[in-house]
């Protein structure tokens, strides 16, 4: 009998026992990495890729990819599948893919309405906004309009995906956690 057979078998059992926890911790590490990309406003890859600024930014202090008062996209990544071999991270927001990868959005022609709320002193109607009942009360005229088909170009604002920075963090987590598999070996 090989004198190393039993100790090697024990080591293999210990590693297999801790493997599900390591796989789960990999997913948690990836979620922290994604959240950090939102905090840094860019993707940590081979080099840091800062996100493009908003076009016609009317609220320059607000972080990119975050709506006014919301953080839906930032909070949307979650562990969607986990087994003994891998963890899969998915975003619950349908628009996350176009933000993460960039691309063009084809908007078809559609009908809409323009609302006017008052005529200033120069005789030109001002566009009105409808969001509350009080705003509806101020509307003086509404006209139907056709909004033509157009393309919206969305720049790539990568926040999740493979990264050497993430790989290093996962390796470091494994280096920290793996010794617990060998505690019974003395």
C-alpha positions in Angstrom: 0.0 0.0 0.0 1.2 3.5 -0.9 1.9 5.4 2.3 0.6 8.7 0.7 -2.7 7.2 -0.6 -4.7 7.8 2.6 -3.4 11.3 3.4 -4.0 12.3 -0.2 -7.5 10.9 -0.1 -8.2 12.9 3.1 -6.9 16.1 1.5 -9.1 15.5 -1.6 -12.1 15.0 0.7 -11.4 18.2 2.6 -10.9 20.2 -0.6 -14.2 18.8 -2.0 -15.9 19.7 1.3 -14.9 23.3 1.1 -15.4 23.7 -2.7 -19.1 24.8 -2.6 -18.2 27.5 0.0 -15.3 28.7 -2.2 -17.5 28.8 -5.3 -20.1 30.8 -3.4 -17.4 33.2 -2.1 -16.3 33.7 -5.7 -19.7 35.0 -6.6 -19.8 37.3 -3.5 -16.4 38.6 -4.5 -17.6 39.3 -8.0 -20.7 41.2 -6.6 -18.4 43.4 -4.5 -16.2 44.0 -7.6 -19.2 45.1 -9.6 -20.4 47.4 -6.9 -16.9 48.9 -6.7 -17.0 49.6 -10.5 -20.1 51.7 -9.8 -18.4 53.5 -7.0 -15.3 54.2 -9.2 -17.5 55.1 -12.2 -15.6 52.8 -14.5 -14.4 49.2 -15.1 -11.2 47.7 -13.6 -9.7 45.6 -16.3 -6.2 45.5 -17.7 -6.4 49.3 -17.3 -9.1 51.3 -15.7 -11.8 52.3 -18.3 -13.6 55.4 -17.0 -17.2 55.6 -18.2 -18.2 58.2 -20.7 -20.0 61.2 -19.3 -23.7 61.7 -20.0 -24.6 63.6 -23.2 -26.1 67.0 -22.3 -25.6 66.4 -18.6 -28.2 68.5 -16.7 -27.2 67.0 -13.3 -23.4 66.8 -13.4 -23.0 65.8 -9.7 -25.1 62.6 -10.1 -23.1 59.4 -10.7 -23.2 57.8 -14.2 -25.7 54.9 -14.6 -27.8 56.0 -11.7 -31.2 57.7 -12.1 -32.3 60.5 -10.0 -32.8 59.1 -6.5 -32.4 55.5 -7.7 -29.7 52.9 -7.8 -31.7 50.2 -9.6 -28.9 49.2 -12.0 -26.2 49.3 -9.3 -28.3 47.0 -7.1 -29.5 44.7 -9.9 -26.6 42.2 -10.2 -27.3 39.0 -8.2 -26.1 35.3 -8.1 -28.6 33.7 -10.5 -27.1 30.2 -10.6 -24.7 28.4 -8.4 -23.5 24.8 -8.3 -20.4 23.0 -7.2 -18.3 24.2 -10.2 -19.4 27.8 -10.9 -21.4 30.9 -9.9 -23.3 32.9 -12.5 -24.0 36.6 -11.9 -27.0 38.2 -13.7 -28.6 41.6 -13.7 -32.3 41.9 -13.1 -32.7 45.1 -15.1 -33.5 44.5 -18.8 -31.5 47.6 -19.9 -28.3 46.4 -18.1 -26.9 44.6 -21.2 -27.0 47.8 -23.4 -25.2 49.8 -20.7 -22.6 47.1 -20.1 -21.8 46.3 -23.7 -22.9 49.6 -25.5 -24.6 49.6 -28.9 -27.4 51.2 -30.8 -31.1 51.3 -29.8 -33.5 51.6 -32.8 -36.5 53.6 -31.7 -39.5 53.2 -34.1 -41.7 56.1 -35.2 -44.5 56.7 -32.8 -47.3 59.1 -32.0 -47.2 61.4 -29.0 -48.5 64.6 -27.7 -47.1 68.1 -26.9 -48.7 69.8 -23.9 -48.5 73.6 -23.5 -49.1 75.3 -20.2 -49.0 79.0 -20.8 -48.2 81.7 -23.3 -45.5 84.1 -22.1 -45.4 87.7 -23.1 -43.6 87.1 -26.4 -46.6 85.2 -27.8 -44.8 81.7 -27.9 -46.4 78.8 -26.1 -44.2 77.1 -23.5 -44.0 73.2 -23.3 -45.7 72.0 -20.2 -44.9 69.0 -18.1 -47.5 66.4 -16.9 -46.4 64.4 -13.9 -48.9 65.5 -11.1 -52.5 66.4 -11.0 -51.6 70.0 -10.3 -49.5 70.1 -13.5 -52.4 68.6 -15.5 -54.6 71.5 -14.3 -52.2 74.0 -15.9 -52.2 72.5 -19.4 -53.9 74.9 -21.8 -53.5 73.2 -25.1 -52.4 69.7 -26.4 -51.5 68.8 -30.0 -50.8 65.4 -31.5 -47.3 65.0 -32.9 -45.4 62.2 -34.8 -42.0 61.4 -33.3 -39.8 60.1 -36.2 -37.8 56.9 -36.0 -34.3 57.4 -34.7 -31.3 55.6 -33.3 -29.9 56.2 -29.9 -26.2 55.3 -29.5 -25.4 54.0 -26.0 -21.7 54.2 -25.1 -20.2 51.1 -23.4 -20.1 51.6 -19.7 -18.7 48.2 -18.7 -19.5 47.3 -15.1 -19.5 43.4 -15.0 -17.5 40.8 -16.8 -14.1 39.1 -16.8 -11.3 41.1 -15.3 -7.7 40.4 -14.2 -8.4 42.5 -11.1 -11.4 40.3 -10.2 -9.3 37.2 -10.9 -6.6 38.4 -8.4 -9.2 39.0 -5.8 -10.7 35.6 -6.2 -7.2 34.0 -6.0 -6.6 36.0 -2.8 -9.9 34.8 -1.3 -9.0 31.2 -2.1 -5.5 31.7 -0.5 -7.3 32.9 2.7 -10.0 30.2 2.8 -8.2 27.1 1.6 -6.1 26.6 4.8 -9.3 25.7 6.6 -9.5 22.5 4.5 -6.3 21.3 6.0 -7.0 22.0 9.7 -7.4 18.3 10.6 -4.1 17.4 9.1 -1.4 17.5 11.7 
